[in-house]
Amino acid sequence: MDAKRPKSPRSADIISGNDDLLLEIILLLPPKTLLRFQSVSRHWHSLISAASFGRQHTRLHHSRRPKPQPSFLLRNLLRFFYFNPTSKHFFPFNFNSPHTRILQSSNGLLLLESRNSPYGRRDYFVCNPTTRQARKLLIDCGSDKRKKTMIFGLCLAFDPSKSPYYNVVCLRGAQSSTSNYRVEVYNSESQTWKVVGEHHIAVSVKLCNGIYWNDGIYWIRPTSRSLYLDLQNGNLRNPPGIRTPWRKAGEINKNYIMESNGHFHCLAMYLRPDMKYLIVFELLADGSGWFERYWVDLNPIAGEMNGPVGVIGIVRGEREEESSVLFHVPGKIISYRFCDDSFEVVLDLTRDHRIYVEHRLQFQRYDAYQFIETLAPV
């Protein structure tokens, strides 16, 4: 009679019993999958939810090629919706407070302004919309009314390829002055604020909707004064201007400032009855000037654009054939590919009674925020 063969351990048992091997495997999985895997066991939850794992996973996936395709958070009045152009998923997204405003998106993290009522006190948070984690920022504006300061600008700077930690830039000054600014930077590693500079700006500049790019914060206004903050030394200066075409009589002109996959853009859209076109300008890698990247003739898709038109975002892929721009018309979001001038309706909202109103845009110019899904801890 043959002797019984000794039973060999199953592969699953080997992996589950070896944390180093398990981590090597699950580090390759996308964030949404890992969030589901947290429910496998307490041990898996402990491994995946650890801040060190989140930072390692974020750094690895941010350096991979091709990078993950972005998703969007879209705001309609007080409601937010998650939208993924690739999967075409669209569903409600809720923050803890209904009176929440997204100030900025940076590589998967959001900077939020939140109130407990329409006119309540402002609180500020850094939030990861993928993991639903949030950290409240403690900003001291002074208890002495004579020395009380006002926040004129708040921006988020996060680049996982350079650091697993993020910075928040705060520009503020006396309530009686809009020309003297103190620049303070919050570091998430030390969880402390540091003054990095003080500046006098003779002309008032709107310091909202800033964009982090290449170690700096940009406040770009194509038709007025713009500012650039160098995070390396805290200096404020004027970035190069954009030479957009003159708006002709009867022509509607809309400008959008957007970043995607490491590229900084100004999208200038011109609409008139006989001609509709879009020019995409891109900032040079050294920040020294702008050049024309794309010129888009919108007349072939004018049939889909009866009425108001907006831009949701630009999606820059690793290759040109993966790059597109998302237009918004009443009830629809349209994807236009630069490489072959093709377009596709990627979202139809005409039957969505929650938000659809005939002849009106559901999302306005600053109601769309692009982000990549990440496990980055806050």
HELIX and SHEET records of a PDB file:
HELIX    1   1 SER A   11  SER A   16  1                                   6    
HELIX    2   2 ASP A   19  ILE A   26  1                                   8    
HELIX    3   3 PRO A   31  PHE A   37  1                                   7    
HELIX    4   4 ARG A   42  SER A   49  1                                   8    
HELIX    5   5 ALA A   51  SER A   63  1                                  13    
HELIX    6   6 LYS A  145  LYS A  147  5                                   3    
HELIX    7   7 ASN A  299  GLU A  304  5                                   6    
HELIX    8   8 GLU A  320  GLU A  322  5                                   3    
SHEET    1   A 4 HIS A  89  PHE A  93  0                                        
SHEET    2   A 4 ARG A  79  ASN A  84 -1                                        
SHEET    3   A 4 SER A  71  ASN A  76 -1                                        
SHEET    4   A 4 ALA A 368  PHE A 371 -1                                        
SHEET    1   B 4 HIS A  99  SER A 106  0                                        
SHEET    2   B 4 LEU A 109  ARG A 115 -1                                        
SHEET    3   B 4 ASP A 123  ASN A 128 -1                                        
SHEET    4   B 4 GLN A 133  LEU A 137 -1                                        
SHEET    1   C 4 THR A 149  ALA A 157  0                                        
SHEET    2   C 4 ASN A 167  ALA A 174 -1                                        
SHEET    3   C 4 ASN A 180  ASN A 187 -1                                        
SHEET    4   C 4 THR A 192  HIS A 200 -1                                        
SHEET    1   D 4 ILE A 211  TRP A 213  0                                        
SHEET    2   D 4 GLY A 216  TRP A 219 -1                                        
SHEET    3   D 4 LEU A 227  ASP A 230 -1                                        
SHEET    4   D 4 LEU A 236  ARG A 237 -1                                        
SHEET    1   E 4 ILE A 252  SER A 260  0                                        
SHEET    2   E 4 HIS A 263  ARG A 272 -1                                        
SHEET    3   E 4 MET A 275  LEU A 283 -1                                        
SHEET    4   E 4 TRP A 290  ASP A 297 -1                                        
SHEET    1   F 4 GLY A 310  VAL A 315  0                                        
SHEET    2   F 4 SER A 324  VAL A 329 -1                                        
SHEET    3   F 4 LYS A 332  ARG A 337 -1                                        
SHEET    4   F 4 PHE A 343  ASP A 348 -1                                        
END                                                                             
